[in-house]
């Protein structure tokens, strides 16, 4: 592999094309914000759709006593939007208490309302960032950490908890709405082919 890299550099050099120099620029050369918001919006829609599909009496369901309930998983995601984005300087609402938020409600309507409220918060925090903001160093998180890392921690963590919520729903007989829709389309397509 090192020989391939050397050969590629030689070819680029002889063709008059210089490889990009590593710089200490303050901004990435691509728009990180747009992709982060697309990822977050897709996960948000799935959380809301799944929460709407799960019966209200299952919001307190948990696979074992030492795990979060379905509502607590969603409230955890919502609380993390405040707490993780706070790492890069976003200010959660004054009444947010990270120690009690997750267990503050199991009411379906309230949990879904909080999904919407915290999504608005996250969208505004991320939407207000420039590319330069994504590259802003956050040494308290690590020697190479920056605000963009915080956003992608939030994205990755949301995907993890979406998988957890899907499992909880399926154990309770709830098929995710997007899966139901895909199955319906596949059945329609199959029927049309006959």
VOPAGU-2260 file (C-alpha; in pm, 1 decimal, decimal comma):
REM VOPAGU-2260
SITE   aa  ch    i         X         Y         Z
SITE  UNK   A    0       0,0       0,0       0,0
SITE  UNK   A    1     276,9     253,2      78,1
SITE  UNK   A    2     426,6     186,4    -269,0
SITE  UNK   A    3      89,9     263,4    -427,7
SITE  UNK   A    4      69,7     594,3    -241,4
SITE  UNK   A    5     423,4     689,3    -344,9
SITE  UNK   A    6     346,5     597,3    -705,6
SITE  UNK   A    7      26,7     802,9    -699,8
SITE  UNK   A    8     211,3    1104,3    -559,8
SITE  UNK   A    9     477,7    1071,4    -829,5
SITE  UNK   A   10     215,2    1052,7   -1102,9
SITE  UNK   A   11      34,0    1356,2    -965,1
SITE  UNK   A   12     360,1    1546,1    -932,1
SITE  UNK   A   13     470,4    1471,8   -1287,0
SITE  UNK   A   14     127,5    1564,2   -1421,7
SITE  UNK   A   15     157,9    1904,6   -1265,5
SITE  UNK   A   16    -113,7    1832,0   -1011,5
SITE  UNK   A   17      -9,7    1887,0    -656,5
SITE  UNK   A   18    -187,2    1686,3    -389,0
SITE  UNK   A   19    -383,0    1892,3    -142,2
SITE  UNK   A   20    -160,4    2021,7     130,7
SITE  UNK   A   21    -257,4    1959,5     486,2
SITE  UNK   A   22    -345,1    2295,5     623,6
SITE  UNK   A   23    -457,2    2421,9     954,3
SITE  UNK   A   24    -757,4    2593,2     800,5
SITE  UNK   A   25   -1042,5    2689,9    1023,7
SITE  UNK   A   26   -1314,2    2535,9     807,2
SITE  UNK   A   27   -1369,2    2212,2     620,0
SITE  UNK   A   28   -1388,0    2247,3     244,4
SITE  UNK   A   29   -1732,0    2083,4     235,7
SITE  UNK   A   30   -2062,4    2160,1     404,9
SITE  UNK   A   31   -2088,6    1937,3     710,3
SITE  UNK   A   32   -2401,0    2107,5     839,5
SITE  UNK   A   33   -2627,6    1998,9     555,0
SITE  UNK   A   34   -2546,1    1630,0     592,9
SITE  UNK   A   35   -2572,3    1642,2     971,3
SITE  UNK   A   36   -2918,4    1796,3     946,0
SITE  UNK   A   37   -3031,1    1542,0     684,2
SITE  UNK   A   38   -2912,8    1254,6     906,8
SITE  UNK   A   39   -3078,3    1401,9    1214,5
SITE  UNK   A   40   -3404,3    1474,7    1032,8
SITE  UNK   A   41   -3431,6    1116,9     904,8
SITE  UNK   A   42   -3373,3     975,9    1251,5
SITE  UNK   A   43   -3617,9    1226,0    1402,7
SITE  UNK   A   44   -3892,3    1121,2    1160,9
SITE  UNK   A   45   -3836,1     756,2    1246,4
SITE  UNK   A   46   -3845,9     826,6    1620,2
SITE  UNK   A   47   -4173,4    1017,0    1585,7
SITE  UNK   A   48   -4329,5     760,8    1351,4
SITE  UNK   A   49   -4228,5     477,0    1582,7
SITE  UNK   A   50   -4351,8     661,0    1892,4
SITE  UNK   A   51   -4686,1     719,2    1721,2
SITE  UNK   A   52   -4709,9     348,3    1630,6
SITE  UNK   A   53   -4635,1     213,9    1979,1
SITE  UNK   A   54   -4947,8     193,2    2197,8
SITE  UNK   A   55   -4953,3     433,0    2493,5
SITE  UNK   A   56   -4967,6     143,4    2740,2
SITE  UNK   A   57   -4632,5      15,9    2608,5
SITE  UNK   A   58   -4441,5     338,1    2679,6
SITE  UNK   A   59   -4362,6     204,9    3027,1
SITE  UNK   A   60   -4252,7    -135,9    2895,7
SITE  UNK   A   61   -3892,0    -237,3    2958,8
SITE  UNK   A   62   -3719,6    -565,4    2872,2
SITE  UNK   A   63   -3588,1    -598,6    3228,6
SITE  UNK   A   64   -3590,3    -400,7    3551,1
SITE  UNK   A   65   -3235,0    -271,9    3495,6
SITE  UNK   A   66   -3304,6    -120,1    3152,1
SITE  UNK   A   67   -3481,1     188,9    3024,4
SITE  UNK   A   68   -3847,1     175,2    2933,4
SITE  UNK   A   69   -3956,0     266,5    2580,4
SITE  UNK   A   70   -4045,7     617,9    2702,9
SITE  UNK   A   71   -3713,3     649,2    2885,8
SITE  UNK   A   72   -3521,2     557,7    2569,7
SITE  UNK   A   73   -3695,8     839,1    2382,6
SITE  UNK   A   74   -3656,7    1082,1    2671,8
SITE  UNK   A   75   -3289,6     984,9    2692,0
SITE  UNK   A   76   -3245,8    1075,0    2323,7
SITE  UNK   A   77   -3425,0    1403,1    2383,0
SITE  UNK   A   78   -3210,7    1485,0    2686,2
SITE  UNK   A   79   -2893,9    1401,5    2496,7
SITE  UNK   A   80   -2982,9    1658,1    2234,2
SITE  UNK   A   81   -2957,5    1920,0    2506,2
SITE  UNK   A   82   -2659,4    1770,5    2687,3
SITE  UNK   A   83   -2443,8    1676,7    2388,3
SITE  UNK   A   84   -2500,8    2005,9    2206,7
SITE  UNK   A   85   -2424,2    2189,6    2530,4
SITE  UNK   A   86   -2067,5    2053,2    2491,3
SITE  UNK   A   87   -2021,1    2288,3    2196,2
SITE  UNK   A   88   -2189,3    2584,6    2360,9
SITE  UNK   A   89   -2561,8    2545,1    2284,9
SITE  UNK   A   90   -2780,4    2650,0    2577,1
SITE  UNK   A   91   -3062,3    2413,3    2678,0
SITE  UNK   A   92   -3386,8    2558,2    2817,0
SITE  UNK   A   93   -3353,3    2693,9    3170,4
SITE  UNK   A   94   -3592,2    2432,4    3309,8
SITE  UNK   A   95   -3397,5    2135,6    3168,8
SITE  UNK   A   96   -3256,7    1908,5    3440,4
SITE  UNK   A   97   -3037,9    1635,6    3293,9
SITE  UNK   A   98   -3060,8    1429,7    3612,3
SITE  UNK   A   99   -3439,7    1396,8    3612,9
SITE  UNK   A  100   -3543,6    1453,0    3250,9
SITE  UNK   A  101   -3525,0    1093,1    3130,6
SITE  UNK   A  102   -3771,5     967,9    3391,6
SITE  UNK   A  103   -3991,5    1278,5    3394,1
SITE  UNK   A  104   -4276,8    1131,0    3188,2
SITE  UNK   A  105   -4401,1     815,6    3023,4
SITE  UNK   A  106   -4705,1     990,0    2876,3
SITE  UNK   A  107   -4707,8     920,9    2501,9
SITE  UNK   A  108   -4827,0    1267,8    2398,6
SITE  UNK   A  109   -4570,6    1441,0    2620,7
SITE  UNK   A  110   -4284,7    1218,8    2499,5
SITE  UNK   A  111   -4372,1    1292,2    2135,3
SITE  UNK   A  112   -4405,2    1664,7    2210,9
SITE  UNK   A  113   -4056,5    1656,5    2366,1
SITE  UNK   A  114   -3922,1    1480,4    2055,1
SITE  UNK   A  115   -4046,2    1775,4    1850,8
SITE  UNK   A  116   -3920,6    2035,8    2100,1
SITE  UNK   A  117   -3571,2    1890,3    2127,4
SITE  UNK   A  118   -3552,2    1839,9    1749,4
SITE  UNK   A  119   -3626,8    2210,6    1704,3
SITE  UNK   A  120   -3349,7    2287,2    1954,6
SITE  UNK   A  121   -3099,1    2059,8    1777,1
SITE  UNK   A  122   -3195,4    2188,7    1431,9
SITE  UNK   A  123   -3144,4    2548,4    1543,9
SITE  UNK   A  124   -2814,1    2473,8    1718,2
SITE  UNK   A  125   -2670,9    2285,6    1419,7
SITE  UNK   A  126   -2834,4    2515,0    1162,5
SITE  UNK   A  127   -2672,4    2815,4    1325,3
SITE  UNK   A  128   -2323,0    2671,4    1276,4
SITE  UNK   A  129   -2088,4    2767,8     995,7
SITE  UNK   A  130   -1832,0    2529,1     850,7
SITE  UNK   A  131   -1573,8    2714,1    1056,9
SITE  UNK   A  132   -1780,2    2638,3    1367,9
SITE  UNK   A  133   -1762,3    2266,2    1286,9
SITE  UNK   A  134   -1382,8    2292,3    1300,4
SITE  UNK   A  135   -1379,0    2490,6    1627,9
SITE  UNK   A  136   -1144,6    2306,6    1866,8
SITE  UNK   A  137   -1290,4    2169,2    2188,2
SITE  UNK   A  138    -978,4    2058,6    2378,0
SITE  UNK   A  139   -1180,3    1974,1    2691,2
SITE  UNK   A  140   -1315,8    1676,2    2492,1
SITE  UNK   A  141    -978,8    1560,9    2362,9
SITE  UNK   A  142    -669,4    1690,5    2186,2
SITE  UNK   A  143    -818,9    1666,5    1835,9
SITE  UNK   A  144   -1187,4    1719,4    1926,3
SITE  UNK   A  145   -1396,9    1986,1    1761,1
SITE  UNK   A  146   -1759,9    2098,5    1747,1
SITE  UNK   A  147   -1820,8    1885,6    1437,3
SITE  UNK   A  148   -1730,9    1580,1    1646,3
SITE  UNK   A  149   -2001,4    1678,0    1893,0
SITE  UNK   A  150   -2261,4    1693,2    1615,4
SITE  UNK   A  151   -2161,8    1352,8    1484,2
SITE  UNK   A  152   -2161,8    1204,6    1834,1
SITE  UNK   A  153   -2523,4    1319,3    1848,7
SITE  UNK   A  154   -2601,9    1167,5    1506,2
SITE  UNK   A  155   -2435,3     834,3    1585,1
SITE  UNK   A  156   -2593,5     814,0    1929,3
SITE  UNK   A  157   -2939,4     881,4    1785,1
SITE  UNK   A  158   -2895,5     593,6    1540,2
SITE  UNK   A  159   -2792,4     364,5    1825,7
SITE  UNK   A  160   -3101,0     449,4    2030,1
SITE  UNK   A  161   -3327,2     423,7    1726,0
SITE  UNK   A  162   -3212,7      62,8    1693,0
SITE  UNK   A  163   -3289,5      10,0    2060,3
SITE  UNK   A  164   -3637,4     164,6    2022,4
SITE  UNK   A  165   -3708,1     -49,6    1713,4
SITE  UNK   A  166   -3617,7    -362,2    1909,3
SITE  UNK   A  167   -3844,1    -260,1    2197,6
SITE  UNK   A  168   -4129,3    -196,3    1953,7
SITE  UNK   A  169   -4083,6    -525,3    1768,8
SITE  UNK   A  170   -4072,4    -725,5    2092,4
SITE  UNK   A  171   -4413,4    -571,5    2161,7
SITE  UNK   A  172   -4549,3    -666,6    1819,0
SITE  UNK   A  173   -4509,6    -324,7    1658,9
SITE  UNK   A  174   -4351,1    -324,8    1314,9
SITE  UNK   A  175   -4187,9      10,1    1233,3
SITE  UNK   A  176   -4415,7     213,4    1002,9
SITE  UNK   A  177   -4144,5     254,7     737,3
SITE  UNK   A  178   -4105,1    -124,7     724,8
SITE  UNK   A  179   -4481,9    -167,6     688,7
SITE  UNK   A  180   -4476,0      83,7     401,1
SITE  UNK   A  181   -4184,0     -91,4     228,8
SITE  UNK   A  182   -4358,2    -427,8     263,4
SITE  UNK   A  183   -4677,9    -280,8     120,0
SITE  UNK   A  184   -4493,4    -136,4    -180,5
SITE  UNK   A  185   -4312,0    -465,2    -239,9
SITE  UNK   A  186   -4643,3    -656,5    -229,5
SITE  UNK   A  187   -4802,6    -408,8    -473,0
SITE  UNK   A  188   -4509,2    -438,5    -708,8
SITE  UNK   A  189   -4523,0    -816,8    -692,4
SITE  UNK   A  190   -4898,3    -811,3    -762,8
SITE  UNK   A  191   -4844,0    -586,8   -1065,2
SITE  UNK   A  192   -4586,0    -827,1   -1206,6
SITE  UNK   A  193   -4831,8   -1117,9   -1208,3
